[in-house]
Amino acid sequence: MRFFALIFFLCFYCFGAVGERIVWSSGLSFLTFLEQNHLPLKLYYNLSATDKELASEIQVGSVYYLLKDENQKVLQALIPISEDMQIHIYQNPNKEYALDFIPIVYTTHKNTLVVSVQKSPYQDILEHTKDIVLATEFVNTYRKSIDFHKYMLKDDKLAFTYTRKYRLGRTFSTPEIQSAIVQTNKKAHYIFGFEDSFYDLKGREVAGFLLEMPVKYRRISSKFSYGRWHPVLKKVRPHYGVDLSAAHGTPIYASASGKVVYSGYRGGYGNVVEISHGDGIRTLYAHMSKRDPKAFVGARIKKGQLIGRVGSTGMSTGPHLHFGVYRNNKPIDPLGIVRTEKNQLKGSKKKEFLIFANQQKEILDSLINSYDFSEKKGYVMTESIQ
């Protein structure tokens, strides 16, 4: 079933239908998308409250696919709402349009890059991989550890391993760096990816981003999940945030300083404010009864500044704040990032990490020490793992 939508999509393509690859534009809602493509609006209105929220997760800049016949009638649509799930619109055997949420079919490649820096880490990674997103992610990962402009010299070395997802033959989502070494002035700087953060050899967090809880809540009514069994829908559904129950009108504050990138009404999420905090981190605050006038698009917001009040707008059964956190547009568990100080691994987690880190360190050291940079200034090695 996981591959059915893709196979069906490609079969139609072979029999004269035309496939289109389109970027989701700013200001486009799911309802407007249905209207523009002459699809029945009941596809949205018949969704459960949970699924209406998921339909509000479509990100600006996401690539989606349409399959149309010779008369430009939509036969199928595949619209991602995350790295792992997408909306599938299709015609059932009765030629009626139907909608479902299905897994995204992708392949994963594990890559290794070794480079002798000639210009800058960013420029050299870009030159060897042609991957702007990867180069940006690497620089952001080391941003709080090394000032590349100040300390990086020509012929310094770097190496790292990372995974990259591919969907329909194209790169998809953000690359995930697993381990990295930057060798400058004969000193090695290691970083290891472990449980949604990055740590040094001793298990100290080096690239953490700290957030504060945005509201004084009574209880957590629904936790974050990439996929859980929904007792009412009888289907697996993700929940890309935490629901914090609070009285109607309770103040909502910005979890960190940043810039408002969205302020408005968004489908199942009701009144929403989104704030970009830099380094790929973005927070979302939904179901507000009202948004503060100072939280307008483009406004610079400080940590702890009032941005709205708790409500029950959109598809909500009672007053609460739906709080979402995204790293490079990937939803992550807010409860794992809301804290006042960086993590330092302890106990069994630290033991598990140290085994992983030492294994990766041996690989990285071998890559740097065994490669003959006089022949070539770098290389990329790729293997398919899924």
Secondary structure by P-SEA (a helix, b strand, c coil): ccaaaaaaaaaaaaabbbbbbbcccccccaaaaaaaacccccccccccaaaaaaaacccccbbbbbbbcccccccbbbbbccccbbbbbbbccccbbbbbbbbbbbbbbbbbbbbcccccaaaaaaaacccaaaaaaaaaaacccccccccccccbbbbbcbbbbbcccccccbbbbccbbbbcccbbbbbbbcccccccccccccbbbbbccccccccccbbbbcccccccccbbbbbcbbbbbbccccbbbbcbbbbbccccccccccbbbbbbccccbbbbbccccccccccccccccccccccccccccccccccccbbbbbccccccccccccccbbbbbccaaaaaaaaaaaaaaaaaaaaaaaccccccccbbbbbbcc
